[in-house]
Amino acid sequence: MDLFEAIEKRRSVRNLVKCEIPREHLEKIVDAGRRAPSGMNIQPREFIVITDPELIEKLAEIQGFMRNASAIIAVVCDPKASKFWLEDMAASVENMLLAIVALGYDSCWVEGTLLGREEWAKELLGVPKEKRLMALLPIGKAASPGSQAPKKPLSEITYLNRYGEPFR
């Protein structure tokens, strides 16, 4: 699958079913995250690849649908390493989401509900106190085809040379 097809197909999938995910696919996914841009190339993010069914079941306390994931990628950041740590984290997550789709799997970026249970999840995964656990990417296959959330048309959000000038 080419990049633009992966971008067009990417959607947040919560109705996951378990599937076999080869280790080399998990490596490709986290490598896509590693290759994301990073302010001043500091690279303040790290990844935990979670395949242990017991850990996945415990993490499902944050979002129940994650219990059907075959693997979960946890994104850990060091906020003291760079003032761009949030941007770096987001770039890594998007790269990994696109890699997940390109490899034929589905996922959903779990962040908001995670932040309410961050300390609990950090302890569960052995993340040092000074670091932040910022995202979980549960990986599996969609149980049903589903649809993509509608996106605004380019004509509403794209301008030429100056804000408000139509991009024609």
MODELLER restraints for C-alpha pairs under 7 A, 6 or more apart:
rsr = mdl.restraints
at = mdl.atoms
rsr.add(forms.Gaussian(group=physical.xy_distance, feature=features.Distance(at['CA:1:A'], at['CA:102:A']), mean=5.49, stdev=0.5))
rsr.add(forms.Gaussian(group=physical.xy_distance, feature=features.Distance(at['CA:6:A'], at['CA:98:A']), mean=5.82, stdev=0.5))
rsr.add(forms.Gaussian(group=physical.xy_distance, feature=features.Distance(at['CA:6:A'], at['CA:101:A']), mean=5.75, stdev=0.5))
rsr.add(forms.Gaussian(group=physical.xy_distance, feature=features.Distance(at['CA:6:A'], at['CA:102:A']), mean=5.42, stdev=0.5))
rsr.add(forms.Gaussian(group=physical.xy_distance, feature=features.Distance(at['CA:7:A'], at['CA:98:A']), mean=6.46, stdev=0.5))
rsr.add(forms.Gaussian(group=physical.xy_distance, feature=features.Distance(at['CA:10:A'], at['CA:98:A']), mean=6.66, stdev=0.5))
rsr.add(forms.Gaussian(group=physical.xy_distance, feature=features.Distance(at['CA:10:A'], at['CA:101:A']), mean=6.12, stdev=0.5))
rsr.add(forms.Gaussian(group=physical.xy_distance, feature=features.Distance(at['CA:11:A'], at['CA:148:A']), mean=5.58, stdev=0.5))
rsr.add(forms.Gaussian(group=physical.xy_distance, feature=features.Distance(at['CA:12:A'], at['CA:107:A']), mean=6.03, stdev=0.5))
rsr.add(forms.Gaussian(group=physical.xy_distance, feature=features.Distance(at['CA:12:A'], at['CA:108:A']), mean=4.43, stdev=0.5))
rsr.add(forms.Gaussian(group=physical.xy_distance, feature=features.Distance(at['CA:13:A'], at['CA:106:A']), mean=6.14, stdev=0.5))
rsr.add(forms.Gaussian(group=physical.xy_distance, feature=features.Distance(at['CA:13:A'], at['CA:107:A']), mean=5.37, stdev=0.5))
rsr.add(forms.Gaussian(group=physical.xy_distance, feature=features.Distance(at['CA:13:A'], at['CA:108:A']), mean=5.33, stdev=0.5))
rsr.add(forms.Gaussian(group=physical.xy_distance, feature=features.Distance(at['CA:13:A'], at['CA:142:A']), mean=6.39, stdev=0.5))
rsr.add(forms.Gaussian(group=physical.xy_distance, feature=features.Distance(at['CA:14:A'], at['CA:65:A']), mean=5.90, stdev=0.5))
rsr.add(forms.Gaussian(group=physical.xy_distance, feature=features.Distance(at['CA:14:A'], at['CA:108:A']), mean=6.43, stdev=0.5))
rsr.add(forms.Gaussian(group=physical.xy_distance, feature=features.Distance(at['CA:15:A'], at['CA:65:A']), mean=6.63, stdev=0.5))
rsr.add(forms.Gaussian(group=physical.xy_distance, feature=features.Distance(at['CA:15:A'], at['CA:142:A']), mean=5.71, stdev=0.5))
rsr.add(forms.Gaussian(group=physical.xy_distance, feature=features.Distance(at['CA:15:A'], at['CA:143:A']), mean=5.53, stdev=0.5))
rsr.add(forms.Gaussian(group=physical.xy_distance, feature=features.Distance(at['CA:16:A'], at['CA:68:A']), mean=5.60, stdev=0.5))
rsr.add(forms.Gaussian(group=physical.xy_distance, feature=features.Distance(at['CA:16:A'], at['CA:69:A']), mean=6.19, stdev=0.5))
rsr.add(forms.Gaussian(group=physical.xy_distance, feature=features.Distance(at['CA:16:A'], at['CA:140:A']), mean=5.46, stdev=0.5))
rsr.add(forms.Gaussian(group=physical.xy_distance, feature=features.Distance(at['CA:16:A'], at['CA:141:A']), mean=5.31, stdev=0.5))
rsr.add(forms.Gaussian(group=physical.xy_distance, feature=features.Distance(at['CA:16:A'], at['CA:142:A']), mean=4.69, stdev=0.5))
rsr.add(forms.Gaussian(group=physical.xy_distance, feature=features.Distance(at['CA:16:A'], at['CA:143:A']), mean=5.44, stdev=0.5))
rsr.add(forms.Gaussian(group=physical.xy_distance, feature=features.Distance(at['CA:17:A'], at['CA:68:A']), mean=5.25, stdev=0.5))
rsr.add(forms.Gaussian(group=physical.xy_distance, feature=features.Distance(at['CA:17:A'], at['CA:69:A']), mean=6.44, stdev=0.5))
rsr.add(forms.Gaussian(group=physical.xy_distance, feature=features.Distance(at['CA:17:A'], at['CA:140:A']), mean=5.69, stdev=0.5))
rsr.add(forms.Gaussian(group=physical.xy_distance, feature=features.Distance(at['CA:17:A'], at['CA:141:A']), mean=5.32, stdev=0.5))
rsr.add(forms.Gaussian(group=physical.xy_distance, feature=features.Distance(at['CA:17:A'], at['CA:142:A']), mean=6.16, stdev=0.5))
rsr.add(forms.Gaussian(group=physical.xy_distance, feature=features.Distance(at['CA:17:A'], at['CA:143:A']), mean=5.56, stdev=0.5))
rsr.add(forms.Gaussian(group=physical.xy_distance, feature=features.Distance(at['CA:18:A'], at['CA:68:A']), mean=5.55, stdev=0.5))
rsr.add(forms.Gaussian(group=physical.xy_distance, feature=features.Distance(at['CA:18:A'], at['CA:69:A']), mean=5.50, stdev=0.5))
rsr.add(forms.Gaussian(group=physical.xy_distance, feature=features.Distance(at['CA:18:A'], at['CA:70:A']), mean=4.93, stdev=0.5))
rsr.add(forms.Gaussian(group=physical.xy_distance, feature=features.Distance(at['CA:18:A'], at['CA:140:A']), mean=5.35, stdev=0.5))
rsr.add(forms.Gaussian(group=physical.xy_distance, feature=features.Distance(at['CA:18:A'], at['CA:141:A']), mean=6.58, stdev=0.5))
rsr.add(forms.Gaussian(group=physical.xy_distance, feature=features.Distance(at['CA:19:A'], at['CA:70:A']), mean=6.01, stdev=0.5))
rsr.add(forms.Gaussian(group=physical.xy_distance, feature=features.Distance(at['CA:19:A'], at['CA:140:A']), mean=5.90, stdev=0.5))
rsr.add(forms.Gaussian(group=physical.xy_distance, feature=features.Distance(at['CA:19:A'], at['CA:141:A']), mean=6.58, stdev=0.5))
rsr.add(forms.Gaussian(group=physical.xy_distance, feature=features.Distance(at['CA:29:A'], at['CA:96:A']), mean=5.27, stdev=0.5))
rsr.add(forms.Gaussian(group=physical.xy_distance, feature=features.Distance(at['CA:29:A'], at['CA:99:A']), mean=5.49, stdev=0.5))
rsr.add(forms.Gaussian(group=physical.xy_distance, feature=features.Distance(at['CA:29:A'], at['CA:100:A']), mean=6.28, stdev=0.5))
rsr.add(forms.Gaussian(group=physical.xy_distance, feature=features.Distance(at['CA:30:A'], at['CA:96:A']), mean=6.44, stdev=0.5))
rsr.add(forms.Gaussian(group=physical.xy_distance, feature=features.Distance(at['CA:32:A'], at['CA:95:A']), mean=5.52, stdev=0.5))
rsr.add(forms.Gaussian(group=physical.xy_distance, feature=features.Distance(at['CA:32:A'], at['CA:96:A']), mean=5.50, stdev=0.5))
rsr.add(forms.Gaussian(group=physical.xy_distance, feature=features.Distance(at['CA:32:A'], at['CA:99:A']), mean=6.57, stdev=0.5))
rsr.add(forms.Gaussian(group=physical.xy_distance, feature=features.Distance(at['CA:33:A'], at['CA:92:A']), mean=4.10, stdev=0.5))
rsr.add(forms.Gaussian(group=physical.xy_distance, feature=features.Distance(at['CA:33:A'], at['CA:93:A']), mean=6.26, stdev=0.5))
rsr.add(forms.Gaussian(group=physical.xy_distance, feature=features.Distance(at['CA:33:A'], at['CA:95:A']), mean=5.43, stdev=0.5))
rsr.add(forms.Gaussian(group=physical.xy_distance, feature=features.Distance(at['CA:33:A'], at['CA:96:A']), mean=5.18, stdev=0.5))
rsr.add(forms.Gaussian(group=physical.xy_distance, feature=features.Distance(at['CA:34:A'], at['CA:92:A']), mean=6.58, stdev=0.5))
rsr.add(forms.Gaussian(group=physical.xy_distance, feature=features.Distance(at['CA:36:A'], at['CA:91:A']), mean=5.68, stdev=0.5))
rsr.add(forms.Gaussian(group=physical.xy_distance, feature=features.Distance(at['CA:36:A'], at['CA:92:A']), mean=5.09, stdev=0.5))
rsr.add(forms.Gaussian(group=physical.xy_distance, feature=features.Distance(at['CA:36:A'], at['CA:95:A']), mean=6.45, stdev=0.5))
rsr.add(forms.Gaussian(group=physical.xy_distance, feature=features.Distance(at['CA:37:A'], at['CA:88:A']), mean=6.61, stdev=0.5))
rsr.add(forms.Gaussian(group=physical.xy_distance, feature=features.Distance(at['CA:37:A'], at['CA:91:A']), mean=6.59, stdev=0.5))
rsr.add(forms.Gaussian(group=physical.xy_distance, feature=features.Distance(at['CA:38:A'], at['CA:88:A']), mean=5.08, stdev=0.5))
rsr.add(forms.Gaussian(group=physical.xy_distance, feature=features.Distance(at['CA:39:A'], at['CA:84:A']), mean=5.81, stdev=0.5))
rsr.add(forms.Gaussian(group=physical.xy_distance, feature=features.Distance(at['CA:39:A'], at['CA:88:A']), mean=6.84, stdev=0.5))
rsr.add(forms.Gaussian(group=physical.xy_distance, feature=features.Distance(at['CA:42:A'], at['CA:82:A']), mean=6.75, stdev=0.5))
rsr.add(forms.Gaussian(group=physical.xy_distance, feature=features.Distance(at['CA:44:A'], at['CA:77:A']), mean=5.53, stdev=0.5))
rsr.add(forms.Gaussian(group=physical.xy_distance, feature=features.Distance(at['CA:44:A'], at['CA:78:A']), mean=5.29, stdev=0.5))
rsr.add(forms.Gaussian(group=physical.xy_distance, feature=features.Distance(at['CA:44:A'], at['CA:81:A']), mean=5.92, stdev=0.5))
rsr.add(forms.Gaussian(group=physical.xy_distance, feature=features.Distance(at['CA:44:A'], at['CA:82:A']), mean=6.66, stdev=0.5))
rsr.add(forms.Gaussian(group=physical.xy_distance, feature=features.Distance(at['CA:44:A'], at['CA:85:A']), mean=6.06, stdev=0.5))
rsr.add(forms.Gaussian(group=physical.xy_distance, feature=features.Distance(at['CA:45:A'], at['CA:75:A']), mean=6.75, stdev=0.5))
rsr.add(forms.Gaussian(group=physical.xy_distance, feature=features.Distance(at['CA:45:A'], at['CA:76:A']), mean=5.51, stdev=0.5))
rsr.add(forms.Gaussian(group=physical.xy_distance, feature=features.Distance(at['CA:45:A'], at['CA:77:A']), mean=4.36, stdev=0.5))
rsr.add(forms.Gaussian(group=physical.xy_distance, feature=features.Distance(at['CA:45:A'], at['CA:78:A']), mean=6.52, stdev=0.5))
rsr.add(forms.Gaussian(group=physical.xy_distance, feature=features.Distance(at['CA:45:A'], at['CA:89:A']), mean=6.27, stdev=0.5))
rsr.add(forms.Gaussian(group=physical.xy_distance, feature=features.Distance(at['CA:46:A'], at['CA:75:A']), mean=5.95, stdev=0.5))
rsr.add(forms.Gaussian(group=physical.xy_distance, feature=features.Distance(at['CA:46:A'], at['CA:76:A']), mean=5.01, stdev=0.5))
rsr.add(forms.Gaussian(group=physical.xy_distance, feature=features.Distance(at['CA:46:A'], at['CA:77:A']), mean=6.25, stdev=0.5))
rsr.add(forms.Gaussian(group=physical.xy_distance, feature=features.Distance(at['CA:47:A'], at['CA:73:A']), mean=6.48, stdev=0.5))
rsr.add(forms.Gaussian(group=physical.xy_distance, feature=features.Distance(at['CA:47:A'], at['CA:74:A']), mean=5.57, stdev=0.5))
rsr.add(forms.Gaussian(group=physical.xy_distance, feature=features.Distance(at['CA:47:A'], at['CA:75:A']), mean=4.85, stdev=0.5))
rsr.add(forms.Gaussian(group=physical.xy_distance, feature=features.Distance(at['CA:47:A'], at['CA:76:A']), mean=5.96, stdev=0.5))
rsr.add(forms.Gaussian(group=physical.xy_distance, feature=features.Distance(at['CA:48:A'], at['CA:73:A']), mean=5.66, stdev=0.5))
rsr.add(forms.Gaussian(group=physical.xy_distance, feature=features.Distance(at['CA:48:A'], at['CA:74:A']), mean=4.97, stdev=0.5))
rsr.add(forms.Gaussian(group=physical.xy_distance, feature=features.Distance(at['CA:48:A'], at['CA:75:A']), mean=6.66, stdev=0.5))
rsr.add(forms.Gaussian(group=physical.xy_distance, feature=features.Distance(at['CA:49:A'], at['CA:72:A']), mean=6.10, stdev=0.5))
rsr.add(forms.Gaussian(group=physical.xy_distance, feature=features.Distance(at['CA:49:A'], at['CA:73:A']), mean=4.80, stdev=0.5))
rsr.add(forms.Gaussian(group=physical.xy_distance, feature=features.Distance(at['CA:49:A'], at['CA:74:A']), mean=6.57, stdev=0.5))
rsr.add(forms.Gaussian(group=physical.xy_distance, feature=features.Distance(at['CA:50:A'], at['CA:71:A']), mean=5.48, stdev=0.5))
rsr.add(forms.Gaussian(group=physical.xy_distance, feature=features.Distance(at['CA:50:A'], at['CA:72:A']), mean=5.03, stdev=0.5))
rsr.add(forms.Gaussian(group=physical.xy_distance, feature=features.Distance(at['CA:50:A'], at['CA:73:A']), mean=6.10, stdev=0.5))
rsr.add(forms.Gaussian(group=physical.xy_distance, feature=features.Distance(at['CA:51:A'], at['CA:70:A']), mean=6.61, stdev=0.5))
rsr.add(forms.Gaussian(group=physical.xy_distance, feature=features.Distance(at['CA:51:A'], at['CA:71:A']), mean=4.73, stdev=0.5))
rsr.add(forms.Gaussian(group=physical.xy_distance, feature=features.Distance(at['CA:51:A'], at['CA:72:A']), mean=6.76, stdev=0.5))
rsr.add(forms.Gaussian(group=physical.xy_distance, feature=features.Distance(at['CA:56:A'], at['CA:67:A']), mean=5.97, stdev=0.5))
rsr.add(forms.Gaussian(group=physical.xy_distance, feature=features.Distance(at['CA:57:A'], at['CA:67:A']), mean=5.19, stdev=0.5))
rsr.add(forms.Gaussian(group=physical.xy_distance, feature=features.Distance(at['CA:60:A'], at['CA:66:A']), mean=4.97, stdev=0.5))
rsr.add(forms.Gaussian(group=physical.xy_distance, feature=features.Distance(at['CA:60:A'], at['CA:67:A']), mean=5.05, stdev=0.5))
rsr.add(forms.Gaussian(group=physical.xy_distance, feature=features.Distance(at['CA:62:A'], at['CA:113:A']), mean=6.37, stdev=0.5))
rsr.add(forms.Gaussian(group=physical.xy_distance, feature=features.Distance(at['CA:62:A'], at['CA:114:A']), mean=6.18, stdev=0.5))
rsr.add(forms.Gaussian(group=physical.xy_distance, feature=features.Distance(at['CA:66:A'], at['CA:138:A']), mean=5.90, stdev=0.5))
rsr.add(forms.Gaussian(group=physical.xy_distance, feature=features.Distance(at['CA:69:A'], at['CA:138:A']), mean=5.39, stdev=0.5))
rsr.add(forms.Gaussian(group=physical.xy_distance, feature=features.Distance(at['CA:69:A'], at['CA:139:A']), mean=5.21, stdev=0.5))
rsr.add(forms.Gaussian(group=physical.xy_distance, feature=features.Distance(at['CA:69:A'], at['CA:140:A']), mean=5.03, stdev=0.5))
rsr.add(forms.Gaussian(group=physical.xy_distance, feature=features.Distance(at['CA:70:A'], at['CA:139:A']), mean=5.89, stdev=0.5))
rsr.add(forms.Gaussian(group=physical.xy_distance, feature=features.Distance(at['CA:70:A'], at['CA:140:A']), mean=5.44, stdev=0.5))
rsr.add(forms.Gaussian(group=physical.xy_distance, feature=features.Distance(at['CA:71:A'], at['CA:138:A']), mean=5.94, stdev=0.5))
rsr.add(forms.Gaussian(group=physical.xy_distance, feature=features.Distance(at['CA:71:A'], at['CA:139:A']), mean=5.30, stdev=0.5))
rsr.add(forms.Gaussian(group=physical.xy_distance, feature=features.Distance(at['CA:72:A'], at['CA:136:A']), mean=6.38, stdev=0.5))
rsr.add(forms.Gaussian(group=physical.xy_distance, feature=features.Distance(at['CA:72:A'], at['CA:137:A']), mean=5.27, stdev=0.5))
rsr.add(forms.Gaussian(group=physical.xy_distance, feature=features.Distance(at['CA:72:A'], at['CA:138:A']), mean=4.19, stdev=0.5))
rsr.add(forms.Gaussian(group=physical.xy_distance, feature=features.Distance(at['CA:72:A'], at['CA:139:A']), mean=5.82, stdev=0.5))
rsr.add(forms.Gaussian(group=physical.xy_distance, feature=features.Distance(at['CA:73:A'], at['CA:136:A']), mean=5.62, stdev=0.5))
rsr.add(forms.Gaussian(group=physical.xy_distance, feature=features.Distance(at['CA:73:A'], at['CA:137:A']), mean=4.95, stdev=0.5))
rsr.add(forms.Gaussian(group=physical.xy_distance, feature=features.Distance(at['CA:73:A'], at['CA:138:A']), mean=6.48, stdev=0.5))
rsr.add(forms.Gaussian(group=physical.xy_distance, feature=features.Distance(at['CA:74:A'], at['CA:135:A']), mean=5.79, stdev=0.5))
rsr.add(forms.Gaussian(group=physical.xy_distance, feature=features.Distance(at['CA:74:A'], at['CA:136:A']), mean=4.56, stdev=0.5))
rsr.add(forms.Gaussian(group=physical.xy_distance, feature=features.Distance(at['CA:74:A'], at['CA:137:A']), mean=6.45, stdev=0.5))
rsr.add(forms.Gaussian(group=physical.xy_distance, feature=features.Distance(at['CA:75:A'], at['CA:133:A']), mean=5.96, stdev=0.5))
rsr.add(forms.Gaussian(group=physical.xy_distance, feature=features.Distance(at['CA:75:A'], at['CA:134:A']), mean=5.74, stdev=0.5))
rsr.add(forms.Gaussian(group=physical.xy_distance, feature=features.Distance(at['CA:75:A'], at['CA:135:A']), mean=5.11, stdev=0.5))
rsr.add(forms.Gaussian(group=physical.xy_distance, feature=features.Distance(at['CA:75:A'], at['CA:136:A']), mean=6.35, stdev=0.5))
rsr.add(forms.Gaussian(group=physical.xy_distance, feature=features.Distance(at['CA:76:A'], at['CA:131:A']), mean=6.66, stdev=0.5))
rsr.add(forms.Gaussian(group=physical.xy_distance, feature=features.Distance(at['CA:76:A'], at['CA:132:A']), mean=5.53, stdev=0.5))
rsr.add(forms.Gaussian(group=physical.xy_distance, feature=features.Distance(at['CA:76:A'], at['CA:133:A']), mean=4.52, stdev=0.5))
rsr.add(forms.Gaussian(group=physical.xy_distance, feature=features.Distance(at['CA:76:A'], at['CA:134:A']), mean=5.97, stdev=0.5))
rsr.add(forms.Gaussian(group=physical.xy_distance, feature=features.Distance(at['CA:77:A'], at['CA:85:A']), mean=6.75, stdev=0.5))
rsr.add(forms.Gaussian(group=physical.xy_distance, feature=features.Distance(at['CA:77:A'], at['CA:131:A']), mean=5.68, stdev=0.5))
rsr.add(forms.Gaussian(group=physical.xy_distance, feature=features.Distance(at['CA:77:A'], at['CA:132:A']), mean=5.11, stdev=0.5))
rsr.add(forms.Gaussian(group=physical.xy_distance, feature=features.Distance(at['CA:77:A'], at['CA:133:A']), mean=6.47, stdev=0.5))
rsr.add(forms.Gaussian(group=physical.xy_distance, feature=features.Distance(at['CA:77:A'], at['CA:134:A']), mean=6.96, stdev=0.5))
rsr.add(forms.Gaussian(group=physical.xy_distance, feature=features.Distance(at['CA:78:A'], at['CA:85:A']), mean=6.98, stdev=0.5))
rsr.add(forms.Gaussian(group=physical.xy_distance, feature=features.Distance(at['CA:78:A'], at['CA:131:A']), mean=4.86, stdev=0.5))
rsr.add(forms.Gaussian(group=physical.xy_distance, feature=features.Distance(at['CA:78:A'], at['CA:132:A']), mean=6.32, stdev=0.5))
rsr.add(forms.Gaussian(group=physical.xy_distance, feature=features.Distance(at['CA:79:A'], at['CA:85:A']), mean=5.71, stdev=0.5))
rsr.add(forms.Gaussian(group=physical.xy_distance, feature=features.Distance(at['CA:79:A'], at['CA:131:A']), mean=6.82, stdev=0.5))
rsr.add(forms.Gaussian(group=physical.xy_distance, feature=features.Distance(at['CA:97:A'], at['CA:107:A']), mean=6.91, stdev=0.5))
rsr.add(forms.Gaussian(group=physical.xy_distance, feature=features.Distance(at['CA:100:A'], at['CA:106:A']), mean=6.24, stdev=0.5))
rsr.add(forms.Gaussian(group=physical.xy_distance, feature=features.Distance(at['CA:105:A'], at['CA:139:A']), mean=6.62, stdev=0.5))
rsr.add(forms.Gaussian(group=physical.xy_distance, feature=features.Distance(at['CA:105:A'], at['CA:140:A']), mean=5.63, stdev=0.5))
rsr.add(forms.Gaussian(group=physical.xy_distance, feature=features.Distance(at['CA:105:A'], at['CA:141:A']), mean=5.15, stdev=0.5))
rsr.add(forms.Gaussian(group=physical.xy_distance, feature=features.Distance(at['CA:106:A'], at['CA:139:A']), mean=5.81, stdev=0.5))
rsr.add(forms.Gaussian(group=physical.xy_distance, feature=features.Distance(at['CA:106:A'], at['CA:140:A']), mean=5.51, stdev=0.5))
rsr.add(forms.Gaussian(group=physical.xy_distance, feature=features.Distance(at['CA:106:A'], at['CA:141:A']), mean=5.20, stdev=0.5))
rsr.add(forms.Gaussian(group=physical.xy_distance, feature=features.Distance(at['CA:106:A'], at['CA:142:A']), mean=6.06, stdev=0.5))
rsr.add(forms.Gaussian(group=physical.xy_distance, feature=features.Distance(at['CA:107:A'], at['CA:137:A']), mean=6.13, stdev=0.5))
rsr.add(forms.Gaussian(group=physical.xy_distance, feature=features.Distance(at['CA:107:A'], at['CA:138:A']), mean=5.47, stdev=0.5))
rsr.add(forms.Gaussian(group=physical.xy_distance, feature=features.Distance(at['CA:107:A'], at['CA:139:A']), mean=4.90, stdev=0.5))
rsr.add(forms.Gaussian(group=physical.xy_distance, feature=features.Distance(at['CA:107:A'], at['CA:140:A']), mean=6.59, stdev=0.5))
rsr.add(forms.Gaussian(group=physical.xy_distance, feature=features.Distance(at['CA:108:A'], at['CA:137:A']), mean=5.92, stdev=0.5))
rsr.add(forms.Gaussian(group=physical.xy_distance, feature=features.Distance(at['CA:108:A'], at['CA:138:A']), mean=6.40, stdev=0.5))
rsr.add(forms.Gaussian(group=physical.xy_distance, feature=features.Distance(at['CA:109:A'], at['CA:135:A']), mean=6.73, stdev=0.5))
rsr.add(forms.Gaussian(group=physical.xy_distance, feature=features.Distance(at['CA:109:A'], at['CA:136:A']), mean=6.30, stdev=0.5))
rsr.add(forms.Gaussian(group=physical.xy_distance, feature=features.Distance(at['CA:109:A'], at['CA:137:A']), mean=5.36, stdev=0.5))
rsr.add(forms.Gaussian(group=physical.xy_distance, feature=features.Distance(at['CA:110:A'], at['CA:135:A']), mean=5.63, stdev=0.5))
rsr.add(forms.Gaussian(group=physical.xy_distance, feature=features.Distance(at['CA:110:A'], at['CA:136:A']), mean=5.08, stdev=0.5))
rsr.add(forms.Gaussian(group=physical.xy_distance, feature=features.Distance(at['CA:110:A'], at['CA:137:A']), mean=6.25, stdev=0.5))
rsr.add(forms.Gaussian(group=physical.xy_distance, feature=features.Distance(at['CA:111:A'], at['CA:134:A']), mean=6.22, stdev=0.5))
rsr.add(forms.Gaussian(group=physical.xy_distance, feature=features.Distance(at['CA:111:A'], at['CA:135:A']), mean=4.85, stdev=0.5))
rsr.add(forms.Gaussian(group=physical.xy_distance, feature=features.Distance(at['CA:111:A'], at['CA:136:A']), mean=6.63, stdev=0.5))
rsr.add(forms.Gaussian(group=physical.xy_distance, feature=features.Distance(at['CA:118:A'], at['CA:133:A']), mean=6.33, stdev=0.5))
rsr.add(forms.Gaussian(group=physical.xy_distance, feature=features.Distance(at['CA:122:A'], at['CA:133:A']), mean=6.43, stdev=0.5))
rsr.add(forms.Gaussian(group=physical.xy_distance, feature=features.Distance(at['CA:155:A'], at['CA:167:A']), mean=6.86, stdev=0.5))
rsr.add(forms.Gaussian(group=physical.xy_distance, feature=features.Distance(at['CA:158:A'], at['CA:166:A']), mean=6.97, stdev=0.5))
rsr.add(forms.Gaussian(group=physical.xy_distance, feature=features.Distance(at['CA:158:A'], at['CA:167:A']), mean=5.87, stdev=0.5))
rsr.add(forms.Gaussian(group=physical.xy_distance, feature=features.Distance(at['CA:159:A'], at['CA:165:A']), mean=5.12, stdev=0.5))
rsr.add(forms.Gaussian(group=physical.xy_distance, feature=features.Distance(at['CA:159:A'], at['CA:166:A']), mean=4.88, stdev=0.5))
rsr.add(forms.Gaussian(group=physical.xy_distance, feature=features.Distance(at['CA:159:A'], at['CA:167:A']), mean=4.56, stdev=0.5))
rsr.add(forms.Gaussian(group=physical.xy_distance, feature=features.Distance(at['CA:160:A'], at['CA:166:A']), mean=5.88, stdev=0.5))
rsr.add(forms.Gaussian(group=physical.xy_distance, feature=features.Distance(at['CA:160:A'], at['CA:167:A']), mean=4.63, stdev=0.5))
